[in-house]
Amino acid sequence: MRPSTRGMLLAAKRDYYEILGIDKSATQDDIKKAFRKLAFDLHPDRNKDPASEEKFKEISEAYGVLSDPEKRQKYDAYGHAGISGAYSQEDIFRGADFSGFGVDMEDILRNFFGGAIGGNFGGFGFQRQRSGPQKGRDLETAVEITLEQAATGATMELSINRLEKCSRCGGSGAEPGASVVTCPKCGGTGQIQRSVASPFGRMITVTTCDRCQGRGRTPEKPCTKCRGDGVEEARRKIDVKIPPGIDEDMYLTLRGQGDAGIYGGPSGDLFVGIRVKPHPYLLRKGSDTIYEVEINVAQAALGAEITVPVINGEEIIKVPSGTQSGDIIRLKGKGMPSRYGRGDHLVHVTVRIPGKMSKHQRELMEELAKEFNSEPQKRGFFRH
């Protein structure tokens, strides 16, 4: 008996596992990954090979069967005959088999068309690309200040390069005296729609109009200075107010001081990073400042008055008698300002032991040593 035409067609169809490049033990996740990769490679809007559309239909059909456990079971048992009649092209492309098995077809299609898809296909809706006025780019720079400027605040002058509205056309993009008219290519929508044939049906791709750049309006005669862009590069000096108490690696945000917006959009912002120069003898720790001072043995033993630098000048402090090396003398409210008040100034004391001494100093030290040795010693904890 001659085989039927239907049977010959079924026999000629390629194996679904072979089409997707997987073996029969593949998991649902393996099937999804294989289809996703092939779909990206073979979609007609990405692959200009004339055969890509047929190959895309083929992998879509294979995925539609193997991603459905019931249809996959019939296919594994009876081959193409097991699913013929129970499976149609309409089943493949309506999305019913894609939505329940973990494949994000919206994600795939967004990658095909760059997110610029309009319409509703198999239940999937997509937003169009944004066009028209756009906010200008944010800019970033840095300024270096001294510790004193960080404490008191300051006004610094910065020079930056940025885009500004064209000085000739005022940002319109049109030569002075020329009109700005509705774009003849997009009809004022700022977008170009194209109908694309696809296994999923007719799809509408939406792209920004390349003539008006999404503005919807175009100059009759482009500005000779900015060539119709409406912006030009300029170098500007900007005053930046540094608030008291600012610290290293903080940022100041200057609203609207970045690049000018495109097609009437708002300007971007300018972010100013703060760098604080190391101070020659003061350290900063949060809102406190630190100074290390050396005193001699006599000052430590008898006490003394010494002058130490603070952030806004000098201060006379009293060193108590009996001060030990490593002691800290705290000056309240003499540190850096902050939103919680002003910090303290910490004077770290180091007692300097003389290395070389004059003959008279040695004689005095020897006398002092005799006095100390004659004093009764206190018993230590472990002494008996």
Secondary structure by P-SEA (a helix, b strand, c coil): ccccaaaaaaaacccccccccccccccaaaaaaaaaaaaaacccccccccaaaaaaaaaaaaaaaaacaaaaaaaaaccccccccccccccccccccccccccaaaaaaaaacccccccccccbbbbcccccbbbcbbbbbbbbbcccccccbbbbbbbbbbbcccccccccccccccccccccccccccbbbbbbbccccbbbbbbcccccccccccccccccccccccbbbbbbbbbbbbcccccccbbbbbcccccccccbbbbbbbbbbbbbcccccccccccbbbbbbbbcccccccbbbbbbbcccbbbbbbbcccccccbbbbbccccccccccbbbbbbbbbbbccccccaaaaaaaaaaaaaaaacccccccccc
